[in-house]
Amino acid sequence: MHRAARLALPCLLIAGLSCRSSQPASPPAPAQSPNAPAAQRGEEGPPRGRGEFPGGFRRRVPLTPEQRAARRDSINADRQRLTDSLMATIAGRENEPAGQVFKNVKLLKDMPAGEFIKTMNEDYGKAIGRSCNFCHVANDFASDRRKEKSTARMMIALEDSINNAPQFLPQLKNRRGTWPHIECVTCHRGMNEPNHALLPP
């Protein structure tokens, strides 16, 4: 009996496989539009996030170099328009301390107002690739309603603490040129979120 079972088992397996292969093939799935929701396209994403993917994750479509350049130029032009407008409103007061010319200045109060505006444009806005209204409420620069403004203040304080703490950058040996320092662009490289990749996205 035992020997018969050993001989019958391979035959049953082969018969089962042949029956399975003789079944008609299922019809091909209909082609999905690239614009269909991700769940319909059979794509999966991480368990958390926002957008189309399960859990709300949405994949970013990378921009072409031309699209990135056009976006950057548009943001720079917008920021420059706001900068020129502000410079016109403080005409004659450019050399007064920023804390006296503008309301609710908590950092850089003693910087001349004209230099203060240029710093906001060239050092901060350009470094993170955003316009003024990313951190500020439009037409109400003194407002603290936007959380990005408080984040920017913390980042400025962080930058100052790294640049001025004697145990950090001044301890670098065999350096050439001026005393080393960091700026917003050191990490941000023109993007709101610092890029951890070795190559630009």
Secondary structure, DSSP 8 states (H G I E B T S, - for coil): -HHHHHHHHHHHHHHHHHHHHHS----------TTS-TTTTT----SS-SSSSGGG--------HHHHHHHHHHHHHHHHHHHHHHHHHTTT-TTSBHHHHSSS--SSTTSBHHHHHHIIIIIIIHHHT--GGGTSBTTBTT---SHHHHHHHHHHHHHHHHHH-TTSGGG--S--SS-----HHHHHTTSSS---SSS--
